[in-house]
Amino acid sequence: MSTEESRTTRVLTDVVALCSAAASASSRRLTIALGGAERTRVIIVLAAILGLSGADAATVGASASELRSGLHITNTDIGLLVAVSSLVGAVATLPFGVLADRVTRTRVLGLTIVTWGGAMLWSATASNFTELLWTRLFLGAVTASAGPMVASLVGDWFGSWERGRIYGVILAGEYVGAGVGFAITGNVAALSWRAAFVILALPAFVLALVVWRLREPERGGKGVLASDKGPPPPEAMAREGEDPQATDAQRLARDRGLVPDPELVVAPAEARRMNLVHATRYVLRVRTNLVLIAASACGYYFLAGLQTFGLEFSKDQYGIDQALASSLLLVIGVGSLAGVLVGGTLGDYLLKRGVLNARVLTPAVAAGLTAVLFVPAILTRSAVTAVPYLVAAAFFLGAQNPPLDAARLDIMPPLLWGRAEAVRTMLRSLAMALAPLLFGAVSDHVFGGGRSGLEWTFIIMIVPLGASSWLLFKGLRTYPADVATAAASANDAPGYPEPRDHWGL
């Protein structure tokens, strides 16, 4: 070996060693930040589940141009591909919600993720639009397990004092997955949209095996994973005579003497026995839950349209190519990622400081700022001008979801977490299913298609973001009482009316 070759080999070896050391250091810091190896493994796996779903949804949008030319379809057809998956998923979510409250969740997730991988490979073999539509329909049915299963597991694995922060990390996986769908598989799709679906399918089989091996937590928030950082903070510990599983928000409600709604107080035994119809009627009678569902649906509605047509809009509006547009959306995704991490932590921080409405107030403000910031980003024709607005808007869009998800666990009895999340996911999925179809149809048939059509479509579709903020500010009035009701329903906690064994329907 020559001297030059030896020098090159040494340099490469040093670079590999430095990268390995940096990766190990980052892994150690992450493990410390998340409270230990077991907690970190669980959080990363749950984030990967949502990430796989997000990557799949984003890949359809990132491959829009190639799908149109390869299968000879329109924007409306692209929207339909996403819509059917979401619609079927919305219906399938309900039985998965029942399963989440009654079976071993890790095993169900493991089985469904294997099926995800098979459905993605099937998508890559589609020879025409009809066949691809059928594959998306099947995929929507199996991915429906993620929402209720992950929500129920988060409630049982992590304490109420940190759920916003933990949800932020887990939801970050969804945004990372969407970024992968846009930036990586989107660029692969420029060569072959079939290859993009194959690349996306391969990690699913590994993830399924990891999920299958996870330990199932005890229900009702009693299987909380201990943190290496020590015991829960003093303000999160139950006082003598209190329910040990009460959340921080519920303890604040108790301290302030808030009275629960006697019509909605339900005993744990009754909550466990509720069938799907009764459980659905119950969760839809909780006023704050309706507000949170509607607000979440508005945000995800816009996000679904952005995921489907954002890449194409960026190319036409800012005059950039596929690779640069994918990179732009990746930068925007970083803003969203920062938002989900900050939003959940901020909601937890304010709650610990005695702000009972923190998990509703934080997304209410963030939703309003999101709507305002998207307007100049859509109207400008310069990518350089648009970037700061887009990143800031994406930050506040991402900041809404972790505190909202944590708030839903505060206002629902633990034994209804799976079914409550299923109802929420179903209604959210309906909005997400409607979004791509409406975005495509409005762009093609109302505004005439092309760059101008998408521009005006995005401007009109900002309205739901403003509606989300308005709804959340209204929810500030009902949230405290619903928190108190959930606390009274947890068990026969002193200071609250005795839970009834039956309630009228």
C-alpha positions as CSV (number, residue, x, y, z in Angstrom):
1,M,0.0,0.0,0.0
2,S,1.4,3.4,-1.0
3,T,2.0,6.2,1.5
4,E,-0.9,8.2,0.0
5,E,-3.2,5.3,0.3
6,S,-2.2,4.7,3.9
7,R,-2.8,8.4,4.7
8,T,-6.3,8.2,3.1
9,T,-7.1,5.1,5.0
10,R,-6.0,6.7,8.3
11,V,-8.1,9.8,7.6
12,L,-11.2,7.7,6.8
13,T,-10.6,5.6,9.9
14,D,-10.4,8.7,12.0
15,V,-13.6,10.2,10.5
16,V,-15.5,6.9,11.2
17,A,-14.2,6.9,14.8
18,L,-15.2,10.5,15.3
19,C,-18.7,9.9,13.9
20,S,-19.1,6.8,16.1
21,A,-18.0,8.7,19.2
22,A,-20.4,11.5,18.3
23,A,-23.3,9.1,17.8
24,S,-22.5,7.3,21.1
25,A,-22.3,10.6,23.0
26,S,-25.6,11.8,21.5
27,S,-27.2,8.4,22.4
28,R,-26.0,8.8,26.0
29,R,-27.3,12.4,26.3
30,L,-30.7,11.3,24.9
31,T,-30.9,8.4,27.3
32,I,-30.1,10.7,30.2
33,A,-32.6,13.3,29.0
34,L,-35.4,10.8,28.7
35,G,-34.8,9.2,32.1
36,G,-33.1,5.9,31.3
37,A,-32.6,3.1,28.8
38,E,-36.0,1.5,29.1
39,R,-37.9,4.7,28.9
40,T,-35.8,5.8,25.9
41,R,-36.4,2.6,24.1
42,V,-40.2,2.8,24.6
43,I,-40.3,6.5,23.5
44,I,-38.3,5.9,20.4
45,V,-40.4,2.9,19.4
46,L,-43.7,4.8,19.9
47,A,-42.2,7.7,17.9
48,A,-41.2,5.3,15.1
49,I,-44.7,4.0,14.9
50,L,-46.1,7.4,14.2
51,G,-43.1,8.2,12.0
52,L,-43.9,5.2,9.7
53,S,-47.4,6.4,9.3
54,G,-46.3,10.0,8.7
55,A,-43.7,8.9,6.1
56,D,-46.3,6.9,4.2
57,A,-48.7,9.8,4.0
58,A,-46.0,12.2,3.0
59,T,-44.6,9.9,0.3
60,V,-47.8,10.1,-1.7
61,G,-47.6,13.9,-1.8
62,A,-43.8,13.9,-2.5
63,S,-44.5,11.5,-5.4
64,A,-47.4,13.4,-6.8
65,S,-45.7,14.5,-10.1
66,E,-44.4,11.1,-10.8
67,L,-47.7,9.4,-10.0
68,R,-49.5,11.8,-12.3
69,S,-47.2,11.1,-15.2
70,G,-46.8,7.4,-14.5
71,L,-50.5,6.5,-14.0
72,H,-51.9,9.5,-16.0
73,I,-54.0,10.9,-13.2
74,T,-54.9,14.4,-11.9
75,N,-54.5,16.4,-8.6
76,T,-58.0,15.2,-7.7
77,D,-56.9,11.6,-8.1
78,I,-53.9,12.2,-5.9
79,G,-56.2,13.7,-3.2
80,L,-58.4,10.6,-3.6
81,L,-55.5,8.3,-2.9
82,V,-54.9,10.0,0.5
83,A,-58.6,10.4,1.2
84,V,-59.6,6.7,0.9
85,S,-56.7,5.7,3.2
86,S,-57.8,8.2,5.8
87,L,-61.5,7.4,5.5
88,V,-61.0,3.7,5.9
89,G,-58.6,4.4,8.7
90,A,-61.3,6.6,10.4
91,V,-63.7,3.7,10.5
92,A,-61.2,1.1,11.5
93,T,-60.0,3.2,14.4
94,L,-63.1,2.5,16.4
95,P,-62.6,-1.3,16.8
96,F,-58.9,-0.7,17.5
97,G,-59.9,1.7,20.2
98,V,-62.0,-1.1,21.9
99,L,-59.0,-3.4,21.6
100,A,-56.7,-0.8,23.1
101,D,-58.7,-0.9,26.3
102,R,-59.0,-4.7,26.5
103,V,-56.1,-6.6,24.9
104,T,-52.3,-6.7,24.9
105,R,-51.6,-3.6,22.9
106,T,-48.0,-4.3,22.0
107,R,-48.9,-7.6,20.3
108,V,-51.7,-6.0,18.3
109,L,-49.4,-3.2,17.2
110,G,-46.7,-5.7,16.2
111,L,-49.1,-7.7,14.0
112,T,-50.5,-4.6,12.3
113,I,-47.1,-3.1,11.6
114,V,-46.1,-6.3,9.8
115,T,-49.2,-5.8,7.7
116,W,-48.3,-2.2,7.0
117,G,-45.0,-3.4,5.4
118,G,-46.9,-5.9,3.2
119,A,-49.4,-3.2,2.1
120,M,-46.6,-0.8,1.2
121,L,-44.9,-3.4,-0.9
122,W,-48.2,-4.1,-2.6
123,S,-48.5,-0.4,-3.4
124,A,-45.2,-0.6,-5.2
125,T,-46.5,-3.3,-7.6
126,A,-49.7,-1.4,-8.6
127,S,-50.0,-1.2,-12.4
128,N,-52.9,1.3,-12.6
129,F,-54.7,3.9,-10.5
130,T,-57.5,1.5,-9.5
131,E,-55.1,-1.0,-8.1
132,L,-53.1,1.6,-6.2
133,L,-56.4,2.9,-4.8
134,W,-57.2,-0.6,-3.4
135,T,-53.7,-0.8,-1.8
136,R,-54.2,2.6,-0.1
137,L,-57.6,1.5,1.2
138,F,-56.1,-1.6,2.8
139,L,-53.2,0.4,4.2
140,G,-55.6,2.8,5.8
141,A,-57.4,0.0,7.6
142,V,-54.2,-1.4,9.2
143,T,-52.5,1.9,10.1
144,A,-55.6,2.8,12.2
145,S,-54.2,0.9,15.1
146,A,-51.5,3.5,15.8
147,G,-53.7,6.4,17.3
148,P,-55.6,4.6,20.1
149,M,-52.8,2.2,20.9
150,V,-50.1,4.8,21.3
151,A,-52.3,7.2,23.3
152,S,-53.3,4.4,25.7
153,L,-49.7,3.2,26.1
154,V,-48.5,6.8,26.8
155,G,-51.1,7.2,29.5
156,D,-50.0,4.0,31.2
157,W,-46.2,4.3,30.7
158,F,-45.7,7.9,31.7
159,G,-46.8,10.1,34.6
160,S,-49.2,13.0,34.2
161,W,-46.5,15.6,35.2
162,E,-44.5,14.8,32.0
163,R,-47.0,13.7,29.4
164,G,-46.8,16.9,27.4
165,R,-43.0,16.7,27.1
166,I,-43.1,12.9,26.3
167,Y,-45.9,13.4,23.8
168,G,-43.7,16.1,22.2
169,V,-40.9,13.7,21.7
170,I,-43.2,10.9,20.4
171,L,-45.0,13.2,18.0
172,A,-41.6,14.4,16.8
173,G,-41.4,11.0,15.3
174,E,-44.4,11.7,13.1
175,Y,-42.8,14.9,11.8
176,V,-39.4,13.1,11.2
177,G,-41.3,10.5,9.3
178,A,-43.1,13.1,7.2
179,G,-39.6,14.7,6.6
180,V,-38.3,11.3,5.4
181,G,-41.3,11.0,3.1
182,F,-40.7,14.4,1.6
183,A,-36.9,14.6,1.5
184,I,-35.7,11.0,1.0
185,T,-38.5,9.0,-0.6
186,G,-39.5,12.1,-2.5
187,N,-36.1,12.3,-4.2
188,V,-36.2,8.6,-4.8
189,A,-39.6,9.0,-6.4
190,A,-38.0,11.4,-8.9
191,L,-36.3,8.2,-10.3
192,S,-39.1,5.7,-9.5
193,W,-42.2,6.1,-7.3
194,R,-42.3,2.3,-6.9
195,A,-38.8,2.3,-5.4
196,A,-40.0,5.0,-2.9
197,F,-42.7,2.7,-1.6
198,V,-40.3,-0.3,-1.4
199,I,-37.8,1.7,0.6
200,L,-40.5,2.8,3.0
201,A,-41.8,-0.7,3.6
202,L,-38.5,-2.3,4.7
203,P,-38.2,-0.7,8.2
204,A,-41.7,-1.8,9.0
205,F,-40.7,-5.4,9.5
206,V,-37.9,-4.6,11.9
207,L,-40.1,-2.2,13.9
208,A,-42.8,-4.8,14.2
209,L,-40.4,-7.2,15.9
210,V,-39.2,-4.5,18.3
211,V,-42.8,-3.6,19.2
212,W,-43.7,-7.3,19.8
213,R,-41.0,-7.6,22.4
214,L,-42.1,-4.5,24.4
215,R,-43.5,-5.2,27.9
216,E,-47.2,-4.4,28.3
217,P,-47.8,-1.8,31.0
218,E,-50.3,-2.1,33.8
219,R,-53.5,-0.2,33.0
220,G,-54.9,2.9,34.6
221,G,-51.6,4.8,34.8
222,K,-50.3,2.2,37.3
223,G,-47.4,0.9,35.1
224,V,-45.4,4.2,35.0
225,L,-41.8,3.6,34.0
226,A,-39.4,4.9,36.7
227,S,-37.0,7.6,35.7
228,D,-33.3,7.4,36.4
229,K,-33.6,11.1,37.3
230,G,-35.4,10.1,40.5
231,P,-38.9,10.1,41.8
232,P,-41.7,12.4,40.5
233,P,-41.6,16.1,41.5
234,P,-43.2,16.8,44.9
235,E,-46.1,18.7,43.3
236,A,-46.9,15.5,41.3
237,M,-47.2,13.2,44.4
238,A,-50.6,12.4,45.8
239,R,-51.3,13.7,49.2
240,E,-52.8,11.4,51.9
241,G,-56.3,10.3,51.0
242,E,-56.0,11.4,47.3
243,D,-56.1,9.2,44.2
244,P,-52.5,8.3,43.5
245,Q,-53.2,8.2,39.8
246,A,-54.7,11.7,39.6
247,T,-53.1,14.1,37.1
248,D,-51.5,17.4,38.0
249,A,-54.5,19.2,36.4
250,Q,-56.9,17.1,38.4
251,R,-55.1,18.0,41.7
252,L,-55.3,21.7,40.8
253,A,-59.0,21.3,40.1
254,R,-59.4,19.6,43.5
255,D,-57.4,22.3,45.3
256,R,-59.6,25.0,43.7
257,G,-62.8,23.3,44.7
258,L,-64.1,22.8,41.2
259,V,-67.3,20.7,41.1
260,P,-67.5,17.9,38.5
261,D,-70.5,17.4,36.3
262,P,-72.6,14.7,38.1
263,E,-74.2,13.6,34.8
264,L,-70.7,12.6,33.5
265,V,-69.2,11.0,36.6
266,V,-68.8,7.2,35.8
267,A,-67.4,4.5,38.0
268,P,-64.4,2.5,36.8
269,A,-66.3,-0.7,36.6
270,E,-68.9,1.0,34.4
271,A,-66.3,2.5,32.2
272,R,-64.7,-0.9,31.7
273,R,-68.0,-2.5,30.7
274,M,-69.1,0.2,28.2
275,N,-69.5,-1.0,24.7
276,L,-68.3,1.0,21.7
277,V,-71.6,2.8,21.2
278,H,-72.0,3.8,24.9
279,A,-68.3,4.8,25.1
280,T,-68.6,7.0,22.0
281,R,-71.7,8.7,23.3
282,Y,-69.9,9.4,26.6
283,V,-66.7,10.9,25.2
284,L,-68.8,13.1,22.8
285,R,-70.8,14.5,25.8
286,V,-67.6,15.9,27.3
287,R,-67.7,19.5,26.1
288,T,-63.9,20.1,26.2
289,N,-63.3,16.9,24.3
290,L,-65.5,18.1,21.5
291,V,-63.5,21.4,21.4
292,L,-60.1,19.5,21.4
293,I,-61.3,17.1,18.7
294,A,-62.5,19.9,16.5
295,A,-59.4,22.1,17.0
296,S,-57.1,19.1,16.3
297,A,-59.1,18.2,13.2
298,C,-58.7,21.8,11.9
299,G,-54.9,21.7,12.3
300,Y,-54.5,18.2,10.8
301,Y,-56.8,19.2,7.9
302,F,-54.4,21.9,6.8
303,L,-51.4,19.7,7.5
304,A,-52.8,16.9,5.4
305,G,-53.2,19.3,2.5
306,L,-49.7,20.6,3.0
307,Q,-48.2,17.1,3.0
308,T,-50.0,16.2,-0.2
309,F,-49.5,19.3,-2.3
310,G,-46.8,21.3,-0.4
311,L,-44.0,19.9,-2.6
312,E,-45.7,20.7,-5.9
313,F,-46.8,24.1,-4.6
314,S,-43.2,25.0,-3.6
315,K,-41.8,24.0,-7.0
316,D,-44.3,26.1,-8.9
317,Q,-44.7,29.1,-6.5
318,Y,-41.0,29.7,-5.8
319,G,-39.6,28.4,-9.1
320,I,-37.3,25.7,-7.7
321,D,-36.6,22.1,-8.7
322,Q,-37.6,18.9,-7.0
323,A,-34.5,18.5,-4.9
324,L,-34.5,22.1,-3.6
325,A,-38.3,21.9,-2.9
326,S,-37.7,18.7,-0.9
327,S,-34.9,20.4,1.0
328,L,-37.1,23.4,1.7
329,L,-39.8,21.2,3.1
330,L,-37.2,19.5,5.2
331,V,-36.2,22.9,6.7
332,I,-39.9,23.6,7.4
333,G,-40.1,20.1,9.0
334,V,-37.2,21.1,11.4
335,G,-39.4,24.0,12.5
336,S,-42.3,21.7,13.2
337,L,-40.0,19.3,15.0
338,A,-38.8,22.1,17.3
339,G,-42.5,23.1,17.8
340,V,-43.6,19.7,19.1
341,L,-40.7,19.5,21.5
342,V,-41.3,23.0,22.9
343,G,-45.1,22.9,22.9
344,G,-45.4,19.9,25.2
345,T,-42.7,21.1,27.5
346,L,-44.2,24.6,27.8
347,G,-47.6,23.2,28.6
348,D,-46.1,21.0,31.4
349,Y,-44.1,23.9,32.8
350,L,-47.1,26.3,33.0
351,L,-49.2,23.5,34.6
352,K,-46.6,23.0,37.3
353,R,-46.7,26.7,37.9
354,G,-50.4,26.5,38.7
355,V,-51.9,27.5,35.3
356,L,-54.7,24.9,35.2
357,N,-55.6,25.8,31.6
358,A,-52.0,25.6,30.4
359,R,-52.6,22.6,28.1
360,V,-55.4,24.4,26.3
361,L,-54.0,27.9,26.4
362,T,-50.7,27.0,24.8
363,P,-52.2,25.5,21.6
364,A,-54.8,28.3,21.4
365,V,-52.1,30.9,21.1
366,A,-50.0,28.7,18.8
367,A,-52.9,28.1,16.4
368,G,-53.6,31.8,16.0
369,L,-50.0,32.6,15.3
370,T,-49.8,29.7,12.8
371,A,-52.7,31.2,10.7
372,V,-51.1,34.7,10.7
373,L,-47.7,33.5,9.7
374,F,-48.8,31.3,6.8
375,V,-50.3,34.2,4.8
376,P,-47.2,36.0,3.8
377,A,-45.4,32.7,3.2
378,I,-48.0,31.7,0.6
379,L,-48.3,35.0,-1.1
380,T,-44.6,35.6,-1.8
381,R,-42.9,34.3,-4.9
382,S,-39.5,34.2,-3.3
383,A,-38.3,31.1,-1.5
384,V,-35.8,33.2,0.5
385,T,-38.5,35.5,1.7
386,A,-40.9,32.6,2.5
387,V,-38.5,30.5,4.6
388,P,-38.6,32.5,7.8
389,Y,-42.4,32.7,7.7
390,L,-42.8,29.0,6.8
391,V,-40.4,27.9,9.6
392,A,-42.1,30.0,12.2
393,A,-45.6,28.9,11.1
394,A,-44.5,25.3,11.1
395,F,-43.1,25.8,14.6
396,F,-46.4,27.0,16.0
397,L,-48.4,24.4,14.0
398,G,-46.3,21.6,15.7
399,A,-46.5,23.2,19.1
400,Q,-50.3,22.7,19.3
401,N,-50.4,18.9,19.3
402,P,-48.5,17.7,22.4
403,P,-50.4,19.8,25.0
404,L,-53.7,18.9,23.3
405,D,-52.9,15.2,23.4
406,A,-51.9,15.5,27.1
407,A,-55.1,17.5,27.8
408,R,-57.3,14.7,26.5
409,L,-55.8,12.3,29.0
410,D,-56.6,14.8,31.7
411,I,-60.4,14.9,30.9
412,M,-61.0,11.2,30.3
413,P,-61.2,8.3,32.8
414,P,-58.1,6.1,32.3
415,L,-60.2,3.0,31.4
416,L,-61.6,4.9,28.5
417,W,-58.4,6.3,27.0
418,G,-58.2,3.9,24.1
419,R,-61.8,4.3,23.0
420,A,-61.7,8.1,23.6
421,E,-58.6,8.4,21.4
422,A,-60.3,6.2,18.8
423,V,-63.2,8.5,18.5
424,R,-60.9,11.5,18.3
425,T,-58.7,9.8,15.7
426,M,-61.8,8.8,13.7
427,L,-63.1,12.4,13.4
428,R,-59.6,13.8,12.9
429,S,-59.0,11.2,10.1
430,L,-62.2,12.3,8.4
431,A,-60.9,15.8,8.3
432,M,-57.6,14.5,7.0
433,A,-59.3,12.4,4.4
434,L,-61.4,15.4,3.2
435,A,-58.4,17.7,3.0
436,P,-56.4,16.3,0.1
437,L,-59.6,15.7,-1.9
438,L,-60.8,19.2,-1.3
439,F,-57.4,20.8,-1.9
440,G,-57.1,19.0,-5.2
441,A,-60.7,19.6,-6.3
442,V,-60.7,23.3,-5.4
443,S,-57.3,23.7,-7.1
444,D,-58.4,22.0,-10.3
445,H,-62.1,23.0,-10.6
446,V,-62.5,26.3,-8.7
447,F,-59.2,28.1,-9.3
448,G,-58.3,26.5,-12.6
449,G,-55.3,24.4,-11.6
450,G,-51.6,25.2,-11.9
451,R,-49.6,27.4,-9.6
452,S,-52.3,30.1,-9.2
453,G,-54.9,27.4,-8.4
454,L,-52.8,25.9,-5.6
455,E,-51.9,29.4,-4.3
456,W,-55.5,30.5,-3.8
457,T,-56.4,27.1,-2.5
458,F,-53.8,27.3,0.3
459,I,-55.0,30.8,1.2
460,I,-58.6,29.7,1.5
461,M,-57.6,26.7,3.6
462,I,-55.9,28.9,6.2
463,V,-59.4,29.6,7.6
464,P,-59.6,26.3,9.6
465,L,-56.4,27.2,11.4
466,G,-58.0,30.5,12.6
467,A,-61.1,28.5,13.6
468,S,-58.9,26.1,15.6
469,S,-57.6,29.0,17.7
470,W,-61.1,30.4,18.3
471,L,-62.4,27.0,19.4
472,L,-59.5,26.5,21.9
473,F,-60.1,29.9,23.5
474,K,-63.7,28.8,24.0
475,G,-62.5,25.5,25.5
476,L,-60.7,27.5,28.3
477,R,-64.1,27.9,30.0
478,T,-65.1,24.2,30.0
479,Y,-61.7,22.4,30.6
480,P,-61.5,22.9,34.4
481,A,-64.8,21.3,35.2
482,D,-64.2,18.4,32.8
483,V,-60.8,17.8,34.5
484,A,-62.7,17.6,37.8
485,T,-65.2,15.2,36.3
486,A,-62.5,12.9,35.1
487,A,-60.9,12.9,38.5
488,A,-64.2,12.0,40.1
489,S,-64.6,9.2,37.6
490,A,-61.1,7.7,38.3
491,N,-62.2,6.1,41.6
492,D,-64.1,6.9,44.8
493,A,-61.8,9.9,45.5
494,P,-62.8,11.9,48.6
495,G,-64.2,15.3,48.1
496,Y,-66.2,14.4,45.0
497,P,-69.6,12.9,44.6
498,E,-69.7,9.2,44.7
499,P,-69.4,7.7,41.1
500,R,-72.6,6.1,39.9
501,D,-72.6,2.5,38.8
502,H,-74.9,3.4,35.9
503,W,-75.7,6.5,33.9
504,G,-78.5,7.1,31.5
505,L,-78.1,7.1,27.8
